[in-house]
Each structure stands twice: as C-alpha cells, then as structure tokens.
C-alpha cells in the first residue's frame, strides 16, 4: 500500500508526496498556496477561477487570481482551477492559464453553489455529461497541459452520476486524474462522505483518484487514505488556519503549534495579504482568516469570543496587532 510520503506521477508530472491543497473558493490565492507549500503540500490548486472572466480579460481576475508566485514552484506543480459551461470559452481560458505558468488545469464540476450551477457550470455538469466531456477536451486542447477534474458523487442523494462521469472524462476526454468528493452536491459539507464509493472508483478508474471531503484532521485523513486506496488526498477546510496539517500528514510534526508559531504564521499571512491587496483591502480581507487562527491561541471561550468580535471591527492592521498582542500576553509571560 502506498504511503502519503511516496512520490507519484500525475499527467507526466512528478509529485514529491501524495498530499495536496484543495481549491478553496475565495481563499486559495498565491500566498495561501505558498503557505501550504511551505509546510509540505506536494500539489497546490488555486481557488475557483471563472473561465468567462479569463476569456473576457477581467482585469482583477488576471492580476490577482492568475498570479503564480515563483516560490510556489518549489516542491511540486501548481494547478489553476477553472469553472465554466462553454467549451470554446474554456479552450481560450485554458490557453491563458497555461501562459500564466500553471503546470496543470483543474476543472470544477462539483461546486453546488446555486449562482454557479445556474450558469450550467459546477455541479450542473453532473447532469450534462456530453457538455462536461466537451469542456474537458477543450481545456486540454487550449492549454496543452494535463487536465484534472474535481467531482461530487452526484447532484442528489443516491445519485452516482459523478462516478459515471468520471469514467467518461478519463476514457473520452483523456483527463489525467479525478479529484473526488464522495458527497452529493445537495449535501454541501454535511453528512459523512461515502468512502466506500470512493474506494470503488479508485479500483475501477483508469486514472488516479484524489480524495477530498471530510479530511479535517491528520488522523481522519490517514484513515480515509488507507480505507479507499486512492492515489492521494486533498485537504480543504482542514487546512484553514492550520498549515501544520501538511507536516502532520508527512510525519514531520506530532505536536500542535505553540502560540508563538500561530502568531508568527498569521503575521506572515498578513504581510502577504498587504503585498497582494494593499493595506486597506487586506484589513477587510483578513477578517475571514482571524477565526481560524484565534481558535489555536489557547484562550478560554469567553476571551476568544471577545477577541473575535474585536478583530472583526478593527479598522487597521495596527489595531489588529494590538488586539492580538494584548490577548496572548498572559500566555507568553
């Protein structure tokens, strides 16, 4: 049986291990990917990027979402995830993604969000296999890069359309791997993933399966990897404010981070956000990050709740720094 630390090949690219950072919608920009890379992730995938926005040259999409930092390239390939419903638009977008320096293109065919599905993209493609295959072919043709697809098990409970589509995508469109989340799209992130179904897909598919869904801790991830026999695992929510999970999975850490480590990591994230967005936008953007890190500061519940509230109202990064310093001073004394 493979180990998470084993090297493997995906679409002709060599990966140093079998642990990947999943695409995190609205979060997985270059510095979040770089953070995962710093802690050992062998593959990093961008947040979901609109193929229409790339095709029609949306300035912010090109400047921010297609940015790949050279430091990300140390330790494995970088993948950019596209979503869309038009093969021609996807073909053009894939060409631009390749020109931006991506090593792989991932296609989102599992997002359950209504505003995505109503365009015919995301999980809507589970009900339109012909279009899904055409989009995957177009991405390969346009980008000239290996293409992977992220799928749910189906759109509705008891639906196995994702499994059937996975086989079509590999056999008819030449997709290099399937990232499989074994929950129905309507379930969102609730309920237990169907790892038995993932195991069946891994056994029968003529391409690697990367498991996603329910992998919130290192222990749960190891158990799911062993149970399913997949080629690799993809960490999503389990990595939020917790890049140390990659070290845990690779056997390089056994203890949780100390308070000083948590603060240093948040400081690193803050510096990158300022570089990426400028201080005013970063001040607002980082509010979604604070809950993940405050949970690791070993504060009592009431103190943590007050700090969370204050951080959400802070109008400058200087104010944020003062709040954090004051909150953890007793622990560091």
C-alpha positions as a printed Julia matrix, in Angstrom:
333×3 Matrix{Float64}:
   0.0    0.0     0.0
   1.24   3.47   -0.88
   2.25   5.92    1.83
   1.37   9.61    1.85
   5.07  10.39    1.71
   5.59   8.4    -1.52
   6.39  10.14   -4.78
   3.98   9.63   -7.69
   3.26  10.81  -11.22
   0.26  12.84  -12.36
  -0.15  13.63  -16.03
   3.55  13.09  -16.59
   4.49  15.41  -13.73
   6.37  14.06  -10.72
   4.93  14.94   -7.32
   7.03  14.63   -4.15
   4.2   13.25   -1.99
   0.51  12.39   -2.02
  -0.84  15.36   -0.06
  -2.45  18.27   -1.92
  -4.07  21.58   -1.08
  -7.62  21.65   -2.43
  -9.09  24.59   -4.33
 -10.61  26.89   -1.69
 -13.18  29.23   -3.23
 -12.44  32.86   -2.4
  -9.37  31.87   -0.4
  -6.82  29.85   -2.39
  -4.73  32.66   -3.84
  -0.98  32.52   -4.38
   0.03  33.09   -0.77
  -2.41  30.56    0.67
  -0.97  28.06   -1.82
   2.56  29.13   -0.91
   1.74  28.63    2.76
   0.65  25.05    2.08
   3.79  24.52    0.03
   5.99  25.8     2.89
   4.54  23.06    5.09
   4.97  20.29    2.56
   1.98  20.06    0.2
   3.14  18.27   -2.95
   0.41  19.79   -5.13
  -1.38  23.11   -4.69
  -4.55  24.14   -6.53
  -5.88  27.66   -6.98
  -9.25  28.9    -5.9
 -12.02  28.54   -8.47
 -11.48  30.95  -11.39
 -14.21  31.86  -13.87
 -13.34  30.81  -17.42
 -15.57  33.65  -18.62
 -13.63  36.2   -16.57
 -10.35  34.95  -18.04
 -11.74  34.85  -21.58
 -13.17  38.36  -21.38
  -9.99  39.74  -19.81
 -11.38  40.77  -16.44
  -8.58  42.9   -15.02
  -8.8   41.77  -11.39
  -9.03  38.12  -12.37
  -5.91  38.37  -14.49
  -3.97  40.41  -11.93
  -4.97  38.56   -8.76
  -6.41  35.12   -9.47
  -3.98  34.09  -12.19
  -0.96  35.21  -10.21
   1.55  32.43   -9.54
   4.45  33.24   -7.24
   7.75  31.66   -8.23
   8.19  30.35   -4.69
   5.12  28.16   -5.18
   7.06  26.12   -7.72
   9.48  24.78   -5.13
   8.25  21.35   -4.12
   5.73  20.39   -6.8
   3.38  21.58   -9.51
   0.83  24.41   -9.36
  -2.69  23.84  -10.71
  -5.26  26.5   -11.62
  -8.92  25.54  -11.31
 -11.38  26.85  -13.9
 -15.16  26.7   -13.91
 -17.48  27.33  -16.81
 -20.03  25.81  -19.16
 -18.81  26.79  -22.64
 -16.15  24.62  -24.32
 -14.91  27.42  -26.58
 -14.56  29.84  -23.68
 -12.82  27.15  -21.64
 -10.4   26.45  -24.51
  -9.36  30.1   -24.62
  -9.19  30.43  -20.83
  -7.01  27.31  -20.61
  -4.54  28.84  -23.05
  -4.23  31.92  -20.85
  -3.85  29.8   -17.72
  -1.0   27.91  -19.37
   0.61  31.19  -20.42
   0.35  32.39  -16.81
   2.6   29.5   -15.81
   0.29  26.79  -14.47
   1.53  23.2   -14.61
  -1.95  21.66  -14.51
  -5.53  22.75  -15.17
  -8.28  21.55  -12.86
 -11.94  21.82  -13.87
 -14.65  22.3   -11.27
 -17.62  20.05  -11.99
 -18.82  19.72   -8.42
 -19.5   23.17   -6.94
 -23.04  23.12   -5.51
 -23.46  26.91   -5.15
 -26.66  27.98   -6.97
 -25.13  31.04   -8.66
 -22.54  28.73  -10.25
 -24.93  25.93  -11.16
 -27.48  28.25  -12.76
 -24.88  29.15  -15.39
 -24.54  25.48  -16.29
 -21.17  25.18  -14.53
 -20.06  23.36  -11.39
 -22.32  20.53  -10.23
 -24.79  21.27  -13.05
 -22.37  19.45  -15.35
 -23.09  16.22  -13.47
 -26.42  16.26  -15.34
 -24.82  17.05  -18.72
 -22.11  14.51  -19.4
 -21.71  15.39  -23.08
 -21.0   19.03  -22.26
 -18.67  18.04  -19.42
 -16.61  15.85  -21.76
 -16.51  18.61  -24.37
 -15.28  21.12  -21.77
 -12.54  18.76  -20.6
 -11.4   18.16  -24.18
 -11.37  21.89  -24.84
  -9.25  22.55  -21.76
  -6.68  20.0   -22.91
  -6.61  21.44  -26.41
  -6.4   25.05  -25.29
  -3.85  24.7   -22.52
  -1.75  21.81  -23.75
  -1.45  20.82  -20.07
  -2.63  17.79  -18.11
  -6.24  18.29  -17.01
  -7.84  17.05  -13.81
 -11.49  17.32  -12.81
 -12.98  17.8    -9.35
 -16.31  16.0    -8.97
 -19.01  15.25   -6.45
 -20.51  11.75   -6.33
 -23.72  13.09   -7.82
 -26.03  16.03   -7.74
 -28.65  14.48   -5.48
 -28.67  11.87   -2.71
 -28.31   8.37   -4.11
 -27.18   9.7    -7.49
 -23.96   8.2    -8.87
 -23.69  10.46  -11.92
 -20.29  11.68  -10.7
 -18.9    8.14  -10.83
 -20.21   7.56  -14.33
 -18.95  10.96  -15.47
 -15.51  10.25  -14.02
 -15.15   7.24  -16.31
 -16.31   9.22  -19.33
 -13.91  12.06  -18.61
 -10.96   9.7   -18.42
 -11.94   7.46  -21.33
 -13.31  10.07  -23.74
 -11.52  13.29  -22.8
  -8.16  11.99  -21.6
  -8.42  13.54  -18.14
  -5.29  12.76  -16.12
  -6.93  12.35  -12.69
 -10.2   12.79  -10.83
 -10.43  14.67   -7.54
 -13.44  13.01   -5.95
 -15.62  14.34   -3.13
 -17.97  11.44   -2.26
 -20.91  13.51   -1.11
 -23.91  14.61   -3.2
 -23.8   18.24   -4.26
 -27.04  18.97   -2.39
 -25.41  17.79    0.85
 -22.8   20.53    0.76
 -20.37  19.67    3.55
 -22.89  17.88    5.78
 -23.16  14.18    6.43
 -20.5   11.53    6.19
 -18.62  11.14    2.89
 -19.18   7.81    1.15
 -15.64   6.49    1.26
 -16.78   3.07    0.04
 -17.88   4.73   -3.19
 -14.51   6.48   -3.44
 -12.79   3.12   -2.98
 -14.87   1.62   -5.79
 -13.98   4.49   -8.1
 -10.29   4.18   -7.26
 -10.45   0.46   -8.02
 -12.2    0.77  -11.38
 -10.97   4.04  -12.87
  -8.08   4.01  -15.36
  -6.58   7.13  -13.79
  -5.56   8.25  -10.29
  -8.27   9.3    -7.84
  -7.52  12.09   -5.36
  -9.8   12.01   -2.34
 -11.47  15.14   -0.95
 -14.17  15.68    1.65
 -14.27  15.17    5.41
 -10.49  15.31    5.8
 -10.43  17.7     8.74
  -7.66  16.1    10.81
  -4.48  14.23   10.07
  -5.85  11.09   11.69
  -9.11  11.16    9.72
  -7.14  11.75    6.54
  -4.8    8.83    7.11
  -7.74   6.52    7.86
  -9.61   7.59    4.71
  -6.49   7.2     2.57
  -5.95   3.65    3.81
  -9.63   2.73    3.55
 -10.14   3.95   -0.01
  -6.85   3.05   -1.68
  -6.83   6.34   -3.58
  -3.67   7.78   -5.1
  -3.6   10.93   -2.97
  -5.59  13.16   -0.6
  -6.68  16.76   -1.0
  -7.01  18.89    2.14
  -9.56  21.72    2.08
 -11.2   23.06    5.25
  -8.8   21.09    7.39
  -6.02  23.43    6.25
  -7.77  26.69    7.13
  -5.57  28.37    9.72
  -3.82  25.03   10.03
  -0.99  24.62    7.51
   0.64  22.37   10.1
  -1.7   19.58    8.98
   0.56  19.01    5.96
   3.55  18.45    8.25
   1.48  16.07   10.37
   0.45  14.03    7.35
   4.04  13.8     6.16
   5.29  12.66    9.57
   7.21  15.85   10.25
   5.15  17.05   13.23
   3.29  15.39   16.05
   2.51  18.31   18.39
   0.13  21.23   17.75
   1.72  24.64   17.09
   2.67  26.81   20.05
   1.03  30.2    20.47
   4.19  31.88   19.15
   4.02  29.77   15.98
   0.39  30.66   15.42
   1.06  34.38   15.79
   4.11  34.2    13.53
   2.12  32.4    10.85
  -0.7   34.91   10.99
   1.87  37.69   10.74
   3.29  36.03    7.62
  -0.2   35.77    6.1
  -0.86  39.43    6.91
   2.34  40.55    5.21
   1.46  38.59    2.08
  -2.09  39.97    2.05
  -0.78  43.54    2.21
   1.6   42.82   -0.66
  -1.23  41.3    -2.69
  -4.08  43.69   -1.96
  -2.67  46.77   -0.24
  -3.31  47.55    3.43
  -6.93  48.86    3.2
  -8.23  45.84    1.26
  -6.1   43.43    3.28
  -7.62  44.77    6.51
 -11.06  43.75    5.29
  -9.99  40.55    3.53
  -8.19  39.11    6.55
 -11.31  39.19    8.71
 -12.25  35.8     7.32
  -8.86  34.41    8.44
  -8.89  35.52   12.09
 -11.37  32.92   13.43
  -9.19  30.07   12.15
  -6.09  31.34   13.97
  -7.76  32.58   17.15
  -9.09  29.05   17.66
  -5.45  27.95   18.07
  -4.41  30.55   20.64
  -5.43  28.51   23.7
  -7.81  31.19   25.0
 -10.82  30.45   27.16
 -14.11  30.56   25.3
 -15.31  33.95   26.56
 -11.95  35.6    25.91
 -11.78  34.1    22.4
 -15.3   35.31   21.64
 -14.5   38.87   22.69
 -11.3   38.85   20.69
 -13.06  37.53   17.59
 -15.63  40.3    17.79
 -12.99  42.99   18.26
 -10.92  41.7    15.33
 -13.93  41.85   13.02
 -14.43  45.51   13.91
 -10.78  46.59   13.78
 -10.25  49.24   11.11
  -6.49  48.86   10.69
  -3.87  46.16   10.8
  -2.13  48.07   13.57
  -5.27  47.74   15.67
  -5.38  44.02   14.87
  -1.79  43.62   16.04
  -2.51  45.39   19.31
  -5.57  43.23   19.97
  -3.67  40.01   19.36
  -0.71  41.06   21.47
  -2.96  42.01   24.36
  -4.95  38.82   24.14
  -2.0   36.43   24.28
   0.28  38.41   26.62
  -0.58  36.27   29.67
   0.13  33.06   27.76
   3.52  34.35   26.63
   4.53  35.79   30.0
